[in-house]
Amino acid sequence: MSDALTLAKQLIACPSVTPARGAVFDVLEAALTARGFSVDRFVAGEAPDGPVENLLAWRGEGSPHFAFAGHVDVVPPGEGWSGDPFEPVVRGDLLYGRGAVDMKGAIAAFVAALDQVEQSRGTISLIITGDEEGPALFGTRALIERMAALGLKPDLCLVGEPTSVHRLGDTIKIGRRGSVNIWIEVPGVQGHVAYPHLADNPVPKLVRALAAIDAVVLDQGTEWFQPSNIEITELEVGNSATNVIPSRAKARLSIRFNDLHRGDDLAARTRDLVLAEAPDAMVRPVVSGEAFLTAPGALSTLVSSAIQGVCGVTPELSTSGGTSDARFLSKLCPVVEFGLTNATMHKLDEAVALADLDQLTAIYAAILRQVQVSAR
């Protein structure tokens, strides 16, 4: 077995549904200390969204500082797997197990790549969290604070999320849209439907507000981003009676937005639309991340060149998909995302091709090698 396959199996064998703690970090720490890294493990946050374990590892000092970021937590496996989701198994040319693609396989490939490169100067670090798949409140944000306290600041960062679509190497993410979720509750006065003058129905107010929100066109997209969109993701009244006017009506929105907007501005605009129809409504926004863009340049060129050299593929530069922890890391330095094919992530029988693990290892090694060369 390749080093990447061996480590991937060890990581998958550790059940690490978000927020991850314990054994999966033990495995990674052992692999990194054996390769000369200093490792700092710490726990951040409290219930209900914590505690969360994180791992920061570094080797060398000074510039260039190249950071690899990722997460060892996984989503719940669900029912219906062909086998135990946390018992890694190779069948044919595939390694099966929860996290094989998202993203224990990429972490294993990066660690294996370290053995193929002589680090002659600078710093290499790994920024690994246990709650990327969760609320992400005490993971990468806490790691960034920890790095600042230790005087560690990357010059370049690669996030190993599964960005490839049809084949390994076809897509690099150079940015992501921002995300804000908004909870709306419109109060009313419960009453009998035959006596509406004695009640106050909140449903028409909420429906009018949602219609106004749904009619909003935020933008037409940009050179690198698709148009921003507002989606109504939940509508709840909770009224089981046919002859009762309800006392409240609720809705939830999700807005994915490009770099023409800020989350707080969109939340304020939405609040104004709701309050115009329902002045007593409660509107609670949560901005989970702002849009960011690492404009095509040295980092994307470096990663593209490595992919071309190993796979013979010219990757597309994309900002599609959901959010990732790159939204936090983008505040530190240029950051791009590149990893395995994402066809089975979060699905039953998640699996990675063995050949892809080896090729990803070679790509990561080529990136690290070029960072060393460019620093001379």
LUMDO-498372 format. One record per residue (C-alpha): x, y, z; residue in three letters. Coordinates in Angstrom, 3 decimals. Layout:
<mardrens>
+----------+----------+----------+---------+
!        u !        v !        w ! residuo !
+----------+----------+----------+---------+
!        X !        Y !        Z !     Ala !
...
+----------+----------+----------+---------+
</mardrens>
This chain:
<mardrens>
+----------+----------+----------+---------+
!        u !        v !        w ! residuo !
+----------+----------+----------+---------+
!    0.000 !    0.000 !    0.000 !     Met !
!    1.109 !    3.570 !   -0.646 !     Ser !
!    1.753 !    5.833 !    2.328 !     Asp !
!   -1.337 !    7.855 !    1.395 !     Ala !
!   -3.554 !    4.769 !    1.329 !     Leu !
!   -2.206 !    3.503 !    4.653 !     Thr !
!   -2.827 !    6.816 !    6.424 !     Leu !
!   -6.216 !    7.311 !    4.737 !     Ala !
!   -7.364 !    3.946 !    6.062 !     Lys !
!   -6.150 !    4.778 !    9.558 !     Gln !
!   -8.006 !    8.094 !    9.536 !     Leu !
!  -11.226 !    6.598 !    8.136 !     Ile !
!  -11.146 !    3.906 !   10.827 !     Ala !
!  -11.634 !    6.632 !   13.448 !     Cys !
!  -15.334 !    7.555 !   13.662 !     Pro !
!  -15.215 !   11.354 !   13.631 !     Ser !
!  -18.695 !   12.712 !   13.042 !     Val !
!  -18.556 !   16.449 !   13.581 !     Thr !
!  -17.394 !   17.773 !   15.970 !     Pro !
!  -14.429 !   15.371 !   15.842 !     Ala !
!  -12.205 !   14.714 !   18.831 !     Arg !
!   -9.722 !   12.174 !   20.035 !     Gly !
!   -8.562 !    9.171 !   18.041 !     Ala !
!   -8.519 !   10.724 !   14.579 !     Val !
!   -6.252 !   13.490 !   15.882 !     Phe !
!   -4.053 !   10.887 !   17.592 !     Asp !
!   -3.455 !    9.224 !   14.230 !     Val !
!   -2.631 !   12.482 !   12.477 !     Leu !
!   -0.407 !   13.744 !   15.281 !     Glu !
!    1.612 !   10.515 !   15.222 !     Ala !
!    2.107 !   10.792 !   11.468 !     Ala !
!    3.258 !   14.408 !   11.697 !     Leu !
!    5.556 !   14.117 !   14.707 !     Thr !
!    7.268 !   11.206 !   12.954 !     Ala !
!    8.018 !   13.655 !   10.124 !     Arg !
!    9.548 !   16.276 !   12.376 !     Gly !
!    6.553 !   18.564 !   12.882 !     Phe !
!    5.749 !   20.452 !   16.039 !     Ser !
!    2.113 !   19.724 !   16.894 !     Val !
!   -0.255 !   21.850 !   18.939 !     Asp !
!   -3.619 !   20.291 !   19.770 !     Arg !
!   -6.220 !   22.274 !   21.628 !     Phe !
!   -9.931 !   22.338 !   22.364 !     Val !
!  -12.043 !   25.445 !   21.847 !     Ala !
!  -15.642 !   26.420 !   22.550 !     Gly !
!  -18.451 !   25.165 !   24.708 !     Glu !
!  -21.824 !   23.526 !   24.118 !     Ala !
!  -23.972 !   23.605 !   22.108 !     Pro !
!  -21.510 !   24.147 !   19.220 !     Asp !
!  -18.419 !   22.928 !   21.053 !     Gly !
!  -16.126 !   21.766 !   22.396 !     Pro !
!  -14.109 !   21.328 !   19.195 !     Val !
!  -10.641 !   19.845 !   18.894 !     Glu !
!   -8.143 !   21.390 !   16.494 !     Asn !
!   -4.600 !   20.622 !   15.382 !     Leu !
!   -1.900 !   23.001 !   14.231 !     Leu !
!    1.406 !   21.569 !   13.022 !     Ala !
!    4.483 !   23.251 !   11.576 !     Trp !
!    8.017 !   22.429 !   10.465 !     Arg !
!   10.785 !   24.878 !    9.651 !     Gly !
!   10.750 !   28.631 !   10.094 !     Glu !
!   10.397 !   31.844 !    8.162 !     Gly !
!    9.317 !   32.349 !    4.567 !     Ser !
!    8.074 !   30.962 !    2.355 !     Pro !
!    5.344 !   29.663 !    4.649 !     His !
!    3.085 !   27.236 !    2.806 !     Phe !
!   -0.003 !   26.043 !    4.693 !     Ala !
!   -2.276 !   23.106 !    3.985 !     Phe !
!   -5.729 !   23.321 !    5.580 !     Ala !
!   -8.442 !   20.753 !    6.045 !     Gly !
!  -10.758 !   18.935 !    8.400 !     His !
!  -10.952 !   15.454 !    9.908 !     Val !
!  -14.615 !   15.678 !   10.899 !     Asp !
!  -17.205 !   14.024 !    8.685 !     Val !
!  -20.965 !   14.138 !    8.221 !     Val !
!  -23.068 !   11.329 !    9.743 !     Pro !
!  -22.858 !    8.239 !    7.519 !     Pro !
!  -26.583 !    7.507 !    7.366 !     Gly !
!  -28.199 !    4.107 !    6.814 !     Glu !
!  -27.749 !    1.825 !    3.834 !     Gly !
!  -23.986 !    1.420 !    3.426 !     Trp !
!  -22.665 !   -1.776 !    1.862 !     Ser !
!  -20.496 !   -2.223 !    4.956 !     Gly !
!  -19.379 !   -0.402 !    8.092 !     Asp !
!  -18.730 !    3.209 !    7.015 !     Pro !
!  -15.864 !    3.449 !    9.495 !     Phe !
!  -14.229 !    0.200 !    8.473 !     Glu !
!  -12.133 !    1.179 !    5.435 !     Pro !
!  -12.128 !   -1.452 !    2.730 !     Val !
!  -10.590 !   -1.667 !   -0.723 !     Val !
!  -12.854 !   -3.206 !   -3.324 !     Arg !
!  -11.479 !   -3.238 !   -6.816 !     Gly !
!   -9.779 !    0.100 !   -7.484 !     Asp !
!  -11.636 !    2.042 !   -4.789 !     Leu !
!  -11.183 !    2.740 !   -1.083 !     Leu !
!  -14.555 !    2.934 !    0.674 !     Tyr !
!  -15.319 !    4.717 !    3.932 !     Gly !
!  -16.843 !    7.880 !    5.336 !     Arg !
!  -14.345 !   10.669 !    4.761 !     Gly !
!  -12.462 !    8.930 !    1.952 !     Ala !
!  -13.128 !   11.926 !   -0.305 !     Val !
!  -14.216 !   14.637 !    2.126 !     Asp !
!  -11.513 !   14.933 !    3.184 !     Met !
!   -9.342 !   12.394 !    4.953 !     Lys !
!   -7.986 !   11.173 !    1.629 !     Gly !
!   -6.553 !   14.602 !    0.801 !     Ala !
!   -5.003 !   14.965 !    4.256 !     Ile !
!   -3.355 !   11.571 !    3.838 !     Ala !
!   -2.096 !   12.552 !    0.383 !     Ala !
!   -0.558 !   15.763 !    1.684 !     Phe !
!    1.211 !   14.009 !    4.558 !     Val !
!    2.513 !   11.376 !    2.111 !     Ala !
!    3.690 !   14.153 !   -0.222 !     Ala !
!    5.908 !   15.535 !    2.529 !     Leu !
!    8.117 !   12.438 !    2.201 !     Asp !
!    8.766 !   13.194 !   -1.474 !     Gln !
!   10.088 !   16.732 !   -0.966 !     Val !
!   13.230 !   18.013 !    0.708 !     Glu !
!   12.296 !   21.053 !    2.780 !     Gln !
!   15.390 !   23.188 !    2.403 !     Ser !
!   13.921 !   26.432 !    3.712 !     Arg !
!   10.790 !   28.145 !    4.963 !     Gly !
!    7.817 !   26.757 !    6.860 !     Thr !
!    5.234 !   24.099 !    6.087 !     Ile !
!    2.147 !   23.964 !    8.272 !     Ser !
!   -1.090 !   22.033 !    8.557 !     Leu !
!   -4.249 !   23.732 !    9.822 !     Ile !
!   -6.688 !   20.952 !   10.713 !     Ile !
!  -10.061 !   21.387 !   12.391 !     Thr !
!  -12.706 !   19.073 !   13.772 !     Gly !
!  -15.822 !   21.072 !   12.916 !     Asp !
!  -15.795 !   22.186 !    9.269 !     Glu !
!  -18.922 !   20.108 !    8.654 !     Glu !
!  -20.634 !   21.680 !   11.656 !     Gly !
!  -21.238 !   25.272 !   12.741 !     Pro !
!  -17.527 !   26.075 !   12.177 !     Ala !
!  -17.509 !   28.472 !   15.125 !     Leu !
!  -14.594 !   27.021 !   17.100 !     Phe !
!  -12.506 !   25.403 !   14.403 !     Gly !
!  -10.556 !   27.319 !   11.777 !     Thr !
!  -11.433 !   30.646 !   13.407 !     Arg !
!   -9.784 !   29.435 !   16.623 !     Ala !
!   -6.848 !   28.028 !   14.660 !     Leu !
!   -6.238 !   31.420 !   13.064 !     Ile !
!   -6.157 !   33.022 !   16.512 !     Glu !
!   -3.754 !   30.309 !   17.703 !     Arg !
!   -1.454 !   30.908 !   14.746 !     Met !
!   -1.381 !   34.619 !   15.468 !     Ala !
!   -0.441 !   33.939 !   19.091 !     Ala !
!    2.403 !   31.684 !   17.922 !     Leu !
!    3.604 !   34.168 !   15.307 !     Gly !
!    2.744 !   31.868 !   12.400 !     Leu !
!    1.403 !   33.563 !    9.263 !     Lys !
!    1.188 !   31.691 !    5.938 !     Pro !
!    2.248 !   33.273 !    2.684 !     Asp !
!    0.149 !   30.814 !    0.667 !     Leu !
!   -2.584 !   28.371 !    1.654 !     Cys !
!   -4.075 !   25.339 !   -0.065 !     Leu !
!   -7.331 !   23.845 !    1.256 !     Val !
!   -7.696 !   20.178 !    0.330 !     Gly !
!  -11.453 !   20.144 !   -0.237 !     Glu !
!  -12.737 !   17.786 !   -2.981 !     Pro !
!  -12.979 !   20.291 !   -5.826 !     Thr !
!  -12.548 !   17.990 !   -8.833 !     Ser !
!  -15.777 !   17.220 !  -10.677 !     Val !
!  -15.367 !   14.684 !  -13.487 !     His !
!  -11.727 !   13.708 !  -13.052 !     Arg !
!   -8.908 !   14.581 !  -10.717 !     Leu !
!   -7.456 !   17.966 !  -11.560 !     Gly !
!  -10.278 !   19.447 !  -13.599 !     Asp !
!  -11.252 !   22.180 !  -11.101 !     Thr !
!   -9.551 !   24.557 !   -8.691 !     Ile !
!  -11.642 !   26.795 !   -6.449 !     Lys !
!  -10.282 !   30.349 !   -6.327 !     Ile !
!  -13.178 !   31.783 !   -4.351 !     Gly !
!  -16.518 !   31.039 !   -2.762 !     Arg !
!  -19.797 !   32.857 !   -2.404 !     Arg !
!  -20.806 !   34.139 !    0.995 !     Gly !
!  -23.694 !   32.726 !    2.996 !     Ser !
!  -26.316 !   34.216 !    5.314 !     Val !
!  -29.277 !   32.381 !    6.832 !     Asn !
!  -32.217 !   34.399 !    8.126 !     Ile !
!  -34.944 !   33.241 !   10.508 !     Trp !
!  -38.243 !   35.151 !   10.397 !     Ile !
!  -41.100 !   34.922 !   12.887 !     Glu !
!  -44.300 !   36.928 !   12.481 !     Val !
!  -46.525 !   37.104 !   15.586 !     Pro !
!  -50.323 !   37.094 !   15.433 !     Gly !
!  -53.336 !   36.617 !   17.647 !     Val !
!  -54.949 !   33.187 !   17.692 !     Gln !
!  -58.670 !   32.991 !   17.161 !     Gly !
!  -61.599 !   31.202 !   15.539 !     His !
!  -61.720 !   31.442 !   11.750 !     Val !
!  -65.401 !   32.441 !   11.965 !     Ala !
!  -64.439 !   35.514 !   14.018 !     Tyr !
!  -61.422 !   36.948 !   12.205 !     Pro !
!  -62.018 !   40.412 !   13.666 !     His !
!  -61.091 !   38.978 !   17.061 !     Leu !
!  -57.796 !   37.544 !   15.792 !     Ala !
!  -54.751 !   38.660 !   13.836 !     Asp !
!  -53.611 !   36.234 !   11.165 !     Asn !
!  -49.787 !   36.339 !   10.730 !     Pro !
!  -49.756 !   34.155 !    7.588 !     Val !
!  -50.799 !   36.785 !    4.999 !     Pro !
!  -48.199 !   39.197 !    6.373 !     Lys !
!  -45.469 !   36.593 !    6.112 !     Leu !
!  -46.586 !   35.544 !    2.632 !     Val !
!  -46.482 !   39.148 !    1.427 !     Arg !
!  -43.042 !   39.647 !    2.917 !     Ala !
!  -41.750 !   36.453 !    1.298 !     Leu !
!  -43.220 !   37.489 !   -2.050 !     Ala !
!  -41.367 !   40.797 !   -1.835 !     Ala !
!  -38.139 !   39.007 !   -0.948 !     Ile !
!  -38.587 !   36.451 !   -3.725 !     Asp !
!  -38.977 !   39.262 !   -6.257 !     Ala !
!  -35.555 !   40.709 !   -5.443 !     Val !
!  -32.846 !   40.308 !   -8.094 !     Val !
!  -29.577 !   40.899 !   -6.305 !     Leu !
!  -27.276 !   40.995 !   -9.328 !     Asp !
!  -26.449 !   39.376 !  -12.656 !     Gln !
!  -23.201 !   37.785 !  -11.518 !     Gly !
!  -19.598 !   38.905 !  -12.107 !     Thr !
!  -16.629 !   37.732 !  -14.119 !     Glu !
!  -15.874 !   35.007 !  -11.573 !     Trp !
!  -19.140 !   34.548 !   -9.688 !     Phe !
!  -22.603 !   33.343 !  -10.602 !     Gln !
!  -25.567 !   35.562 !   -9.652 !     Pro !
!  -26.409 !   35.829 !   -5.968 !     Ser !
!  -29.635 !   34.083 !   -4.987 !     Asn !
!  -32.186 !   34.130 !   -2.176 !     Ile !
!  -33.970 !   30.859 !   -1.385 !     Glu !
!  -36.886 !   30.242 !    0.964 !     Ile !
!  -35.840 !   27.068 !    2.764 !     Thr !
!  -38.550 !   26.623 !    5.378 !     Glu !
!  -42.115 !   27.753 !    6.040 !     Leu !
!  -43.850 !   26.751 !    9.265 !     Glu !
!  -47.171 !   27.528 !   10.905 !     Val !
!  -47.634 !   24.457 !   13.080 !     Gly !
!  -51.412 !   24.672 !   13.044 !     Asn !
!  -53.132 !   21.286 !   13.056 !     Ser !
!  -56.666 !   22.707 !   13.426 !     Ala !
!  -58.785 !   23.638 !   10.422 !     Thr !
!  -60.808 !   26.274 !   12.237 !     Asn !
!  -58.098 !   28.189 !   14.088 !     Val !
!  -56.205 !   31.282 !   13.000 !     Ile !
!  -52.612 !   30.611 !   14.097 !     Pro !
!  -50.725 !   32.718 !   16.607 !     Ser !
!  -47.476 !   32.795 !   14.644 !     Arg !
!  -45.895 !   31.996 !   11.296 !     Ala !
!  -42.199 !   31.286 !   10.643 !     Lys !
!  -39.888 !   31.114 !    7.662 !     Ala !
!  -36.196 !   30.646 !    6.968 !     Arg !
!  -34.135 !   32.045 !    4.106 !     Leu !
!  -30.716 !   31.178 !    2.730 !     Ser !
!  -28.822 !   33.754 !    0.686 !     Ile !
!  -25.691 !   32.816 !   -1.258 !     Arg !
!  -23.988 !   35.954 !   -2.478 !     Phe !
!  -20.995 !   37.004 !   -4.532 !     Asn !
!  -18.384 !   39.655 !   -3.817 !     Asp !
!  -20.723 !   42.496 !   -4.790 !     Leu !
!  -22.394 !   42.174 !   -1.381 !     His !
!  -21.751 !   41.891 !    2.340 !     Arg !
!  -23.748 !   39.597 !    4.567 !     Gly !
!  -24.839 !   42.292 !    7.030 !     Asp !
!  -26.088 !   44.527 !    4.206 !     Asp !
!  -28.212 !   41.714 !    2.772 !     Leu !
!  -29.589 !   40.935 !    6.221 !     Ala !
!  -30.562 !   44.585 !    6.738 !     Ala !
!  -32.228 !   44.750 !    3.320 !     Arg !
!  -34.218 !   41.617 !    4.075 !     Thr !
!  -35.253 !   42.940 !    7.487 !     Arg !
!  -36.628 !   46.114 !    5.896 !     Asp !
!  -38.752 !   44.081 !    3.467 !     Leu !
!  -40.155 !   41.958 !    6.298 !     Val !
!  -40.886 !   44.866 !    8.622 !     Leu !
!  -42.687 !   46.735 !    5.853 !     Ala !
!  -45.319 !   43.995 !    5.908 !     Glu !
!  -45.059 !   42.866 !    9.526 !     Ala !
!  -43.676 !   45.594 !   11.821 !     Pro !
!  -43.695 !   43.304 !   14.859 !     Asp !
!  -41.761 !   40.504 !   13.163 !     Ala !
!  -38.564 !   39.015 !   14.552 !     Met !
!  -35.765 !   38.782 !   11.967 !     Val !
!  -32.598 !   36.945 !   13.037 !     Arg !
!  -29.729 !   36.730 !   10.521 !     Pro !
!  -26.577 !   34.628 !   10.874 !     Val !
!  -23.741 !   35.378 !    8.455 !     Val !
!  -21.660 !   32.212 !    8.170 !     Ser !
!  -19.141 !   33.665 !    5.751 !     Gly !
!  -18.403 !   36.485 !    3.350 !     Glu !
!  -17.635 !   36.001 !   -0.321 !     Ala !
!  -13.962 !   35.947 !   -1.226 !     Phe !
!  -11.884 !   35.757 !   -4.374 !     Leu !
!   -8.212 !   34.948 !   -4.823 !     Thr !
!   -7.694 !   36.550 !   -8.206 !     Ala !
!   -5.857 !   34.350 !  -10.706 !     Pro !
!   -2.153 !   34.786 !  -10.107 !     Gly !
!    0.916 !   33.121 !   -8.656 !     Ala !
!   -0.880 !   30.609 !   -6.416 !     Leu !
!   -3.449 !   29.383 !   -8.927 !     Ser !
!   -0.710 !   29.198 !  -11.574 !     Thr !
!    1.474 !   27.134 !   -9.252 !     Leu !
!   -1.302 !   24.661 !   -8.497 !     Val !
!   -2.399 !   24.503 !  -12.149 !     Ser !
!    1.150 !   23.790 !  -13.268 !     Ser !
!    1.470 !   20.916 !  -10.799 !     Ala !
!   -1.828 !   19.432 !  -11.975 !     Ile !
!   -0.809 !   19.699 !  -15.617 !     Gln !
!    2.527 !   18.060 !  -14.896 !     Gly !
!    0.983 !   15.060 !  -13.135 !     Val !
!   -2.414 !   14.622 !  -14.806 !     Cys !
!   -2.028 !   16.391 !  -18.126 !     Gly !
!   -5.190 !   18.352 !  -17.319 !     Val !
!   -5.709 !   22.110 !  -17.491 !     Thr !
!   -7.957 !   22.909 !  -14.513 !     Pro !
!  -10.901 !   25.281 !  -14.618 !     Glu !
!  -10.747 !   28.138 !  -12.128 !     Leu !
!  -14.111 !   28.174 !  -10.363 !     Ser !
!  -16.040 !   29.792 !   -7.503 !     Thr !
!  -18.986 !   27.384 !   -7.583 !     Ser !
!  -20.342 !   25.296 !   -4.740 !     Gly !
!  -21.031 !   25.942 !   -1.096 !     Gly !
!  -18.871 !   27.438 !    1.616 !     Thr !
!  -15.637 !   26.089 !    3.058 !     Ser !
!  -13.132 !   27.136 !    5.694 !     Asp !
!  -11.243 !   28.979 !    2.960 !     Ala !
!  -13.620 !   31.853 !    3.726 !     Arg !
!  -11.764 !   32.369 !    7.014 !     Phe !
!   -8.267 !   31.616 !    5.741 !     Leu !
!   -8.625 !   34.119 !    2.908 !     Ser !
!   -8.127 !   36.849 !    5.507 !     Lys !
!   -4.569 !   35.600 !    6.123 !     Leu !
!   -3.136 !   35.143 !    2.650 !     Cys !
!   -3.961 !   34.022 !   -0.897 !     Pro !
!   -5.868 !   30.738 !   -0.700 !     Val !
!   -7.161 !   28.233 !   -3.231 !     Val !
!   -8.848 !   24.865 !   -2.869 !     Glu !
!   -7.900 !   21.695 !   -4.665 !     Phe !
!   -8.551 !   18.048 !   -3.928 !     Gly !
!  -10.216 !   14.803 !   -4.954 !     Leu !
!  -13.285 !   14.257 !   -7.113 !     Thr !
!  -16.461 !   15.096 !   -5.237 !     Asn !
!  -18.953 !   12.679 !   -6.823 !     Ala !
!  -19.437 !   10.600 !   -3.641 !     Thr !
!  -18.881 !   13.125 !   -0.866 !     Met !
!  -21.633 !   13.047 !    1.782 !     His !
!  -23.174 !   10.025 !   -0.010 !     Lys !
!  -23.611 !    6.383 !    0.913 !     Leu !
!  -20.552 !    4.265 !    0.066 !     Asp !
!  -18.265 !    7.277 !   -0.251 !     Glu !
!  -15.146 !    6.142 !   -2.100 !     Ala !
!  -11.883 !    7.383 !   -3.574 !     Val !
!  -10.013 !    5.844 !   -6.493 !     Ala !
!   -6.648 !    4.460 !   -5.408 !     Leu !
!   -5.040 !    5.974 !   -8.495 !     Ala !
!   -6.421 !    9.389 !   -7.522 !     Asp !
!   -4.848 !    9.122 !   -4.065 !     Leu !
!   -1.463 !    8.464 !   -5.629 !     Asp !
!   -1.854 !   11.220 !   -8.208 !     Gln !
!   -3.021 !   13.726 !   -5.612 !     Leu !
!    0.048 !   12.881 !   -3.541 !     Thr !
!    2.221 !   13.553 !   -6.589 !     Ala !
!    0.452 !   16.869 !   -7.258 !     Ile !
!    0.846 !   18.057 !   -3.679 !     Tyr !
!    4.523 !   17.038 !   -3.787 !     Ala !
!    5.007 !   19.000 !   -7.022 !     Ala !
!    3.425 !   22.067 !   -5.399 !     Ile !
!    5.684 !   21.818 !   -2.350 !     Leu !
!    8.727 !   21.282 !   -4.580 !     Arg !
!    7.924 !   24.375 !   -6.600 !     Gln !
!    7.449 !   26.465 !   -3.449 !     Val !
!   10.961 !   25.452 !   -2.420 !     Gln !
!   12.361 !   26.287 !   -5.846 !     Val !
!   10.624 !   29.670 !   -6.117 !     Ser !
!   12.040 !   30.736 !   -2.749 !     Ala !
!   15.634 !   30.506 !   -3.932 !     Arg !
+----------+----------+----------+---------+
</mardrens>
